[in-house]
Amino acid sequence: MAKKTKSTIKGLAIGIAIGLVLVGALVGAKIYLHGKLPAGTIVANLDLSYHTPEEALKALQTKETMFLNMPILFTTGDKQIQLTPQDLGIQILLKDTITTIKRIDLKKQTITQSLQGKETDASTDVLYIFDPEILIEKLNKALELENLAPGNAHFVINSQGLTIIEEKSGQLPNYEKLIKEIKNSVSSLEPRSFQLELVDIVPVITKEDLQKQEAEIKRKIRNQISIKWDNKTWYFSLKDHLGWISFREVVEASLPVLNLEVLLENKYVPESYENSAKVILLGIDTDEVNEYIDEQLKETIEVEVEPVSIYKNEDGVVVDGRGIDGVRIQRTDLKKALELAINEEVGEIEIVTKDIPAPITISNEIQELGVHELIGTGHTTFYGSTRNRIHNISVGMDNFNGTLIPPGEEFSFNTNLGRVDGTTGYKKELVITNAGTIPEYGGGLCQVSTTAYRAAIFSGLPITARRSHSYAVSYYSQLLGYGLDATIYIGGQDLKFTNDTPGHILIQAYTDGLHAYFKFYGTSDGRKVELEGPHFSNYKSPPATPLYIPSADLAPGETKQVEQNHTGFDALWHRTITREDEDPVKEEIFSHYKAIPAKFLTGPTEE
């Protein structure tokens, strides 16, 4: 009985030992296989089955180095050249290649499944970067393939004018086939030599084709094109720039099903397609266009970016720089527009520009007040102003630069403007009064108030006090038109608006030549402002009979005109303010301009 028990225990121990060995083997196998490349992993003809990614990378790097430095022989006719893959700019992406291969994952599959993986599932090509243009450029130069190339008939400009050069037949390499073969070589990291196959090419455009369109092309060259931007115009004709011209052949294909005619490159039209006609398009040289822009357009249109820095020192708030947005001509767009206008014989094109926001730097101290960004700009111009008026505008603008408006505060233009007389730097200039338009200190300050008003309008601020001028003044219509002016008079009419934004508003005010700007910096709450107008109505002709006003300041019998007559009318704008999650608020901006007669001051009547 004891013997039998011992035998049983021994057998059990052996069984347990065998089981432990098997379990250990399975655990070891699992540890060994997990995370490795599966069975049948073949990359660039290398069997990488059960390799770690690091082992696979090392094996492939050896083959990569040999491949990139192995000369490749390219031959055509009696010419040949050797180039390495490195010469062709080829880059092998081994790490990316290995990343694309699935690893053995024993959390999702058994050891048996991983050992029985299908070879075709794990095979892959090497990933790489290859720019065929580099290949074509090097082969064309080294093998002088340009000499074999065909040539379409084309126009040239010489001393005889527009002359046609005849077509010639030639040969071109079958680059499509060559590139495909090179890609196969790269994906397997197996270098080989290549024989360039040359294909006979018949010219697409003949001298006869061009003769049919010669008159049309000459007409296009003589066509004058108006190049417009803002209110300015430049006149352009190719006859003044004959050296710019190049020619491109396309096919005008008819699509009867869609009732359309389209221009296509020759390569996109099947040879058997019958509903097509050859068309010559004129092109212009990019470098010449850029030179024309630099010499003729840039100074007038483009604006250099000017940053602005806002901070505080012992003197108060400092606004350093004007924060001018840049303007750039979109040169590629202009070239395309010119070519389209030339070929379609269009008489007018618009210059497309791009605005470049000015960099804004605001100190932490100022940002703590809620001044973070530009929230609105008012802009007016005052062309035709007298010297004194220009002076007064500049003095008035300086009074507002750096002013802070606390949140919730109603801003009064007159209060912030301060005293207006000779002691504060102002000169006498014409001012609209009840007696007429007469010289007073500060004439022109309504240009300042109008600019501030527009900044408040475009910032979406509530306007609490504003009145238009009694009659239409042309200064305020130079930008945007009539109906957005704001008259002020010390001791009388004021301009007021409320800062209903989350933080302070900082005013930057300056002139740039005959342009005036008010810029409001603060915290945007996302409100958007749209302005629509002006709409005019209620026109009234000025009274034909002048108005004569007695004046003791004039000599007896003396007469002085103080006012021109003005047509009366109403101007209406609509301002729509949109806030997130709120219905848009639409407001009317109404201006009534009186019809007034000419006014004269007259001296006392002689007795």
C-alpha atoms as one frame of an Amber mdcrd trajectory, in Angstrom:
protein
   0.000   0.000   0.000   2.865   2.326   0.906   4.593   1.466  -2.376   1.472
   2.283  -4.311   1.115   5.629  -2.520   4.735   6.511  -3.226   4.295   5.640
  -6.893   1.205   7.831  -7.108   2.961  10.777  -5.484   5.938  10.357  -7.786
   3.715  10.280 -10.855   1.835  13.329  -9.674   5.085  15.191  -9.073   6.344
  14.328 -12.534   3.061  15.483 -14.051   3.213  18.751 -12.166   6.807  19.248
 -13.253   5.942  18.600 -16.889   2.995  20.982 -16.583   5.200  23.664 -15.107
   7.713  23.185 -17.909   4.971  23.509 -20.509   3.523  26.576 -18.822   6.991
  28.096 -18.601   7.590  27.319 -22.262   4.310  28.938 -23.220   5.036  31.998
 -21.093   8.518  32.207 -22.553   7.192  31.859 -26.077   4.629  34.537 -25.374
   7.282  36.887 -24.053   9.539  36.099 -27.026   6.884  36.603 -29.716   4.813
  39.490 -28.353   5.518  42.761 -30.177   7.624  41.183 -32.939   6.909  41.262
 -36.664   4.648  38.394 -37.769   5.518  35.396 -39.910   5.999  36.181 -43.584
   7.087  39.804 -43.059   9.113  40.621 -46.155  10.390  44.151 -46.802  12.683
  44.963 -49.727  13.153  41.208 -50.302  14.381  40.740 -46.707  12.608  38.158
 -44.526  11.997  39.930 -41.221   9.734  37.299 -39.650   9.873  37.353 -35.827
  12.282  40.315 -35.810  11.845  43.079 -33.287  11.232  46.490 -34.913  14.749
  47.496 -33.862  16.281  44.382 -35.469  14.269  44.944 -38.645  15.357  48.597
 -38.822  19.012  47.658 -38.457  18.791  45.030 -41.207  17.053  47.448 -43.569
  19.471  50.307 -42.834  22.356  48.221 -44.129  20.524  47.638 -47.406  19.401
  51.288 -47.541  22.988  52.579 -47.295  24.120  50.317 -50.141  21.154  51.319
 -52.300  21.468  55.096 -51.839  25.159  55.076 -52.787  24.951  52.626 -55.706
  25.294  54.401 -59.102  22.377  53.948 -61.494  23.199  53.985 -65.223  20.809
  55.874 -67.521  21.370  55.371 -71.266  19.839  56.731 -74.444  21.450  56.357
 -77.858  25.179  57.012 -77.496  24.800  59.094 -74.331  24.765  57.895 -70.755
  25.027  59.192 -67.189  25.427  57.646 -63.751  23.379  59.046 -60.876  22.957
  57.684 -57.367  19.550  57.662 -55.667  20.959  60.371 -53.392  21.675  62.512
 -56.478  17.979  62.183 -57.339  16.915  63.370 -53.892  15.382  59.992 -52.981
  14.693  59.549 -49.252  13.921  56.143 -47.719  11.460  56.191 -44.804  12.417
  53.023 -42.940  10.936  53.933 -39.549   7.630  54.877 -41.164   7.692  51.631
 -43.150   8.127  49.482 -40.042   5.427  51.452 -38.222   2.899  50.368 -40.865
   3.523  46.635 -40.193   1.224  44.967 -37.661   3.031  43.457 -34.650   2.242
  40.112 -33.012  -0.277  40.861 -30.272  -0.741  37.824 -27.979  -3.427  39.700
 -26.083  -5.648  39.311 -29.145  -4.385  36.015 -30.640  -2.986  32.683 -29.474
   0.594  31.530 -29.925  -0.590  28.982 -32.480  -2.326  31.714 -34.499   0.773
  33.913 -34.422   2.963  31.029 -35.608   0.571  30.280 -38.467   0.327  33.867
 -39.771  -0.244  34.269 -43.485   2.865  35.507 -45.250   0.999  37.667 -47.774
  -0.652  39.646 -44.967   2.670  40.972 -43.660   4.635  41.774 -46.848   5.111
  45.462 -47.621   7.045  47.885 -49.815   9.495  50.443 -48.519   8.028  53.930
 -48.113  10.023  56.714 -49.767  10.041  60.283 -51.069  10.832  60.786 -54.752
  10.362  63.940 -56.833  10.334  62.978 -60.543  11.011  66.610 -61.513  14.564
  66.294 -60.155  15.127  63.199 -62.314  13.736  64.864 -65.433  15.786  68.033
 -64.917  19.054  66.127 -64.451  18.479  63.782 -67.409  17.420  66.599 -69.736
  20.597  68.501 -68.949  23.080  65.598 -68.884  21.736  63.753 -71.941  20.901
  66.960 -73.878  17.355  65.754 -74.425  16.123  69.278 -75.197  17.893  68.995
 -78.556  15.671  66.039 -79.437  12.438  67.674 -78.291   9.747  68.586 -80.811
   8.650  72.175 -81.200   5.226  73.542 -81.959   4.921  76.446 -84.316   4.911
  79.656 -82.285   5.044  83.417 -82.457   8.084  85.513 -81.686   8.445  89.264
 -81.451  11.334  90.674 -83.466  12.195  93.744 -85.501   9.652  92.685 -88.142
   6.928  92.527 -85.487   4.914  89.370 -84.865   6.578  86.476 -86.743   5.656
  82.781 -86.928   8.375  80.162 -86.380   7.588  76.823 -88.056   6.994  73.615
 -86.129   9.508  70.733 -85.955   9.127  67.026 -85.156  11.183  65.377 -82.421
  11.454  62.773 -79.686  10.689  62.742 -75.971  11.645  60.147 -73.340   8.845
  57.930 -72.082   9.138  59.380 -68.594   5.930  57.732 -67.407   7.426  54.279
 -67.999  10.833  55.281 -66.586   9.357  56.741 -63.384   7.282  53.611 -62.806
  10.399  51.413 -63.154  12.391  53.637 -60.779   9.620  53.477 -58.168   9.674
  49.673 -58.329  13.442  49.738 -57.851  13.227  52.101 -54.866  10.416  50.197
 -53.129  12.541  47.031 -53.162  15.904  48.795 -52.555  17.271  46.974 -55.613
  19.374  49.254 -57.886  19.389  48.622 -61.626  20.251  50.341 -64.911  17.698
  51.998 -67.188  17.472  52.405 -70.953  15.431  55.495 -71.837  12.775  54.748
 -74.408  12.363  57.637 -76.896   8.951  58.277 -78.405   8.430  60.074 -81.729
   6.269  63.173 -81.254   4.436  65.089 -83.962   3.929  68.817 -83.177   0.433
  69.738 -82.067   0.474  73.295 -83.434   1.508  74.007 -87.007   2.343  77.225
 -88.798  -0.994  76.929 -90.575  -2.792  76.833 -87.199  -1.173  80.081 -86.118
  -1.831  81.850 -89.385  -5.535  81.256 -88.823  -5.358  83.139 -85.465  -2.736
  85.734 -86.341  -5.223  88.597 -86.731  -6.951  87.711 -83.442  -3.648  87.560
 -81.555  -2.560  90.929 -82.922  -5.881  92.382 -81.776  -5.377  90.970 -78.271
  -1.900  92.488 -78.117  -3.306  95.935 -78.997  -6.200  95.697 -76.506  -6.084
  98.325 -73.724  -6.934  97.119 -70.224  -7.943  99.393 -67.338  -6.379  98.167
 -64.100  -8.472  99.496 -61.224  -7.987  99.751 -57.491 -10.079 101.896 -55.180
 -10.740 105.037 -57.248  -7.502 104.847 -59.244  -6.894 103.507 -62.748  -3.806
 102.398 -64.661  -3.886 101.619 -68.391  -2.105  98.561 -69.755  -1.563  97.190
 -73.255   0.684  94.310 -74.357   1.868  96.344 -77.328   3.943  98.336 -74.822
   5.382  95.136 -73.311   6.067  92.827 -76.261   8.974  91.161 -74.463   6.588
  89.789 -71.832   4.651  87.576 -74.230   4.695  83.784 -74.355   2.269  81.447
 -76.133   0.451  78.352 -74.934  -1.582  75.946 -77.033  -4.834  74.494 -75.713
  -7.817  72.773 -77.257 -11.325  74.201 -77.315 -13.487  71.121 -76.782 -17.217
  71.077 -77.399 -19.404  69.099 -75.000 -22.768  68.829 -76.814 -24.478  66.966
 -73.975 -23.844  69.881 -71.593 -24.005  72.555 -74.289 -20.582  73.797 -73.167
 -17.287  74.731 -74.754 -14.221  74.372 -72.543 -10.502  75.005 -72.956  -8.345
  71.975 -72.131  -4.642  71.228 -72.240  -3.819  69.026 -75.232  -2.832  66.089
 -73.018  -6.348  65.916 -71.573  -8.075  65.561 -74.963  -8.205  62.075 -76.589
  -6.626  61.910 -80.063  -9.861  60.475 -81.454 -11.934  63.393 -80.137 -13.325
  65.251 -83.144 -15.256  68.122 -81.530 -12.171  70.215 -80.775 -10.166  73.111
 -82.183  -6.657  74.355 -81.397  -6.488  77.697 -79.589  -3.437  79.849 -78.877
  -3.439  81.573 -75.485  -1.132  84.450 -74.634   0.850  84.354 -71.415   2.973
  86.982 -69.694   6.282  86.643 -67.879   6.016  86.504 -64.072   9.243  88.428
 -63.427   8.159  91.204 -65.788   4.776  91.470 -64.066   6.467  91.755 -60.672
   8.754  94.486 -61.991   5.722  96.357 -63.372   3.999  96.101 -59.974   7.097
  97.418 -58.207   7.506 100.357 -60.581   3.893 101.345 -61.303   1.549 100.080
 -58.573   3.351  99.304 -55.332   3.938 102.856 -54.102   0.276 103.792 -54.546
  -1.345 100.616 -53.218   0.882  98.740 -50.829   1.178  99.777 -47.189   3.916
  98.642 -44.846   2.802  97.099 -41.585   3.412  99.361 -38.587   3.096  97.742
 -35.148   1.698  99.469 -32.067   2.846  99.118 -28.472   0.620 100.267 -25.596
   2.006 100.654 -22.087   2.070 102.944 -19.070   4.858 105.133 -17.707   5.144
 108.067 -15.305   3.424 110.333 -17.842   0.426 108.032 -18.224  -0.676 105.775
 -21.066   1.717 105.650 -24.019   0.615 104.543 -27.478   3.832 103.943 -29.411
   3.330 103.392 -33.138   0.186 103.709 -35.166  -0.836 100.082 -35.575  -1.236
 100.393 -39.330  -2.422  97.280 -41.132  -0.358  96.356 -44.150  -1.702  96.002
 -47.678  -0.142  93.674 -50.248  -0.969  93.257 -53.918  -1.818  89.626 -54.675
   0.674  89.323 -57.507  -0.256  85.854 -58.732  -3.926  86.853 -58.869  -3.085
  90.016 -60.810  -1.011  88.059 -63.353  -3.864  85.577 -63.865  -6.384  88.418
 -64.194  -4.212  90.158 -66.789  -3.793  86.964 -68.816  -7.530  86.314 -68.700
  -8.286  89.891 -69.754  -5.793  89.648 -72.615  -7.169  86.370 -73.955 -10.843
  87.236 -73.455 -10.303  90.835 -74.643 -11.743  92.235 -71.426 -11.329  95.968
 -70.929 -11.180  96.206 -67.122  -9.822  94.249 -64.150  -9.628  94.870 -60.390
  -6.445  94.548 -58.355  -6.861  92.075 -55.494  -5.086  93.013 -52.263  -4.570
  91.291 -48.923  -4.725  93.039 -45.554  -2.018  92.149 -43.038  -3.040  92.912
 -39.430  -0.627  95.107 -37.484   1.076  93.434 -34.493  -0.355  94.815 -31.229
   1.703  94.659 -28.017  -0.097  95.638 -24.802   1.575  95.647 -21.381   0.161
  93.511 -18.573  -0.726  96.639 -16.603  -2.915  97.919 -19.438  -4.361  94.468
 -20.112  -5.541  94.321 -16.509  -7.897  97.174 -17.437  -9.462  94.983 -20.114
  -7.513  96.416 -23.055  -6.561  93.394 -25.144  -7.297  93.995 -28.830  -8.550
  96.355 -31.508 -12.361  96.449 -31.404 -13.168  99.217 -33.895 -11.722 101.852
 -36.225 -13.053 105.185 -37.449 -11.494 106.575 -40.621 -12.145 109.809 -42.513
 -10.265 111.894 -45.059 -10.115 115.657 -45.469  -8.810 116.319 -48.954  -9.195
 119.949 -50.009  -8.810 121.327 -46.482  -7.068 124.626 -45.841  -3.814 124.805
 -43.921  -5.552 126.116 -40.770  -8.194 123.375 -40.909  -5.515 120.673 -41.224
  -3.673 122.212 -38.262  -6.794 122.245 -36.068  -7.609 118.616 -36.922  -4.114
 117.543 -35.857  -4.307 119.486 -32.571  -7.765 118.085 -31.836  -6.733 114.478
 -32.534  -3.821 114.771 -30.097  -6.233 115.632 -27.271  -7.838 112.173 -27.485
  -4.804 109.961 -28.032  -4.300 107.707 -24.986  -7.707 108.473 -23.423  -9.233
 105.647 -21.349 -13.004 105.131 -21.118 -14.020 102.974 -18.119 -16.673 100.293
 -18.641 -20.202 101.653 -18.260 -19.105 105.292 -18.681 -20.757 107.702 -21.105
 -18.053 109.408 -23.141 -18.490 113.117 -23.922 -16.498 114.404 -26.870 -16.694
 118.059 -25.774 -15.629 117.319 -22.195 -12.552 115.410 -23.336 -11.756 117.973
 -26.037 -11.376 120.759 -23.493 -10.858 124.436 -24.184 -10.762 125.604 -27.803
  -9.085 128.960 -28.446  -5.757 130.468 -29.387  -4.183 129.538 -26.043  -4.695
 125.808 -26.678  -3.035 125.866 -30.080  -6.012 126.345 -32.403  -6.259 128.688
 -35.380  -9.256 130.437 -36.869 -11.047 128.530 -39.628 -14.564 128.395 -41.068
 -17.236 127.080 -38.684 -20.952 126.536 -39.362 -22.945 128.877 -37.086 -26.414
 130.419 -37.117 -24.915 133.481 -38.727 -23.387 131.386 -41.500 -20.041 129.752
 -42.093 -17.592 132.117 -40.448 -14.004 131.908 -39.095 -13.694 130.782 -35.472
 -11.027 129.050 -33.411 -11.056 125.297 -33.940 -12.690 125.210 -37.356 -12.349
 121.608 -38.586 -12.903 119.884 -35.227 -16.043 118.281 -36.643 -13.638 116.140
 -38.692 -12.302 114.831 -35.376 -15.773 114.238 -33.903 -16.941 112.526 -37.092
 -13.933 110.186 -36.990 -14.608 109.365 -33.324 -18.288 108.798 -34.136 -17.422
 106.278 -36.828 -15.123 104.384 -34.442 -18.017 104.131 -31.975 -20.378 103.042
 -34.759 -18.059 100.290 -36.002 -17.301  99.158 -32.435 -21.020  98.575 -31.905
 -21.276 101.072 -29.016 -24.590 102.747 -28.067 -24.721 106.333 -29.391 -26.441
 108.579 -26.839 -25.993 112.013 -28.472 -25.273 112.829 -32.109 -26.488 115.264
 -34.741 -25.550 115.581 -38.386 -24.452 118.914 -39.834 -27.223 121.316 -40.794
 -26.210 121.000 -44.433 -24.170 118.454 -46.376 -20.416 118.993 -46.052 -18.319
 117.258 -48.694 -15.378 116.477 -46.365 -17.458 113.868 -44.563 -18.591 112.094
 -47.726 -15.107 111.367 -49.086 -15.195 107.939 -47.412 -18.432 105.920 -47.178
 -20.635 108.805 -48.362 -23.046 111.166 -46.613 -24.905 110.401 -43.410 -22.131
 109.349 -41.000 -20.993 112.759 -39.742 -21.267 114.170 -36.219 -21.225 117.916
 -35.612 -20.071 119.393 -32.293 -19.867 122.911 -30.864 -18.332 123.837 -27.521
 -21.114 124.846 -25.158 -23.689 123.332 -27.496 -24.005 120.183 -29.561 -22.008
 117.207 -28.227 -21.165 113.684 -29.374 -21.722 111.030 -26.712 -21.569 107.244
 -26.589 -21.421 104.605 -23.856 -18.754 101.987 -23.247 -20.885  98.875 -22.763
 -17.958  96.466 -23.271 -16.533  94.290 -20.448 -13.417  96.462 -19.952 -11.866
  99.867 -20.496 -11.611 101.297 -24.000  -8.325 102.945 -24.965  -8.474 105.572
 -27.713  -5.674 105.921 -30.225  -6.123 109.019 -32.400  -3.777 110.201 -35.136
  -3.569 111.669 -38.622  -1.643 110.209 -41.529  -1.376 112.812 -44.261  -4.966
 113.797 -45.027  -6.389 110.724 -43.267  -7.744 110.749 -39.712  -8.048 107.633
 -37.535  -9.684 106.792 -34.224  -8.876 103.261 -33.041 -10.600 101.722 -30.047
  -8.731  99.018 -28.123 -10.573  96.970 -25.505 -12.169  93.574 -24.941 -14.264
  92.080 -27.705 -17.421  90.346 -26.520 -17.979  88.859 -29.964 -20.438  91.466
 -31.226 -20.397  91.966 -34.982 -21.396  95.182 -36.761 -22.776  95.538 -40.277
 -23.497  98.893 -41.898 -25.789  99.273 -44.905 -26.378 102.497 -46.811 -26.623
 105.319 -47.601 -30.146 105.670 -48.977 -31.084 109.171 -50.138 -34.515 110.792
 -50.278 -36.417 114.070 -49.851 -34.238 116.104 -52.207 -34.838 119.855 -52.098
 -33.276 122.467 -54.324 -31.684 125.449 -52.568 -33.662 128.728 -52.575 -32.797
 130.781 -55.611 -32.797 134.081 -53.690 -29.703 134.703 -51.550 -30.056 135.703
 -47.918 -28.536 139.044 -46.908 -27.651 139.593 -43.250 -26.751 143.069 -41.937
 -23.361 143.259 -40.232 -21.800 146.125 -38.354 -18.372 144.578 -38.957 -18.456
 145.574 -42.627 -18.023 148.998 -44.136 -21.112 150.759 -45.498 -22.060 149.237
 -48.849 -19.638 146.321 -48.449 -20.920 142.783 -49.160 -19.238 139.491 -48.194
 -20.450 135.967 -49.072 -20.274 133.647 -46.059 -22.148 130.629 -47.401 -22.658
 128.803 -50.692 -26.113 127.439 -51.443 -26.635 123.725 -50.694 -29.145 121.125
 -51.887 -31.174 119.525 -49.111 -31.767 115.783 -48.721 -32.116 112.967 -46.200
 -29.552 110.168 -45.775 -30.399 106.872 -44.095 -28.055 104.128 -42.907 -28.839
 100.917 -41.042 -26.531  99.490 -38.378 -27.051  95.849 -37.394 -25.367  94.579
 -34.222 -25.214  90.819 -33.737 -24.241  89.141 -30.475 -23.853  85.435 -29.844
 -27.113  83.733 -28.820 -29.063  86.992 -29.288 -31.304  88.288 -32.041 -29.671
  90.929 -34.282 -30.477  94.534 -33.332 -31.109  96.832 -36.305 -30.850 100.608
 -35.855 -31.514 103.561 -38.125 -28.922 106.300 -38.553 -30.848 109.259 -39.958
 -29.388 112.538 -41.195 -31.355 115.515 -42.478 -29.483 118.104 -44.493 -31.255
 121.403 -45.114 -31.494 123.190 -48.418 -30.002 126.609 -47.759 -29.567 129.711
 -49.891 -26.340 131.505 -50.423 -25.675 133.894 -47.528 -24.096 137.330 -47.654
 -23.137 139.784 -44.939 -23.841 143.407 -45.823 -22.517 146.578 -44.284 -24.726
 149.406 -43.042 -26.748 151.270 -45.617 -25.196 154.578 -46.606 -27.377 157.566
 -45.669
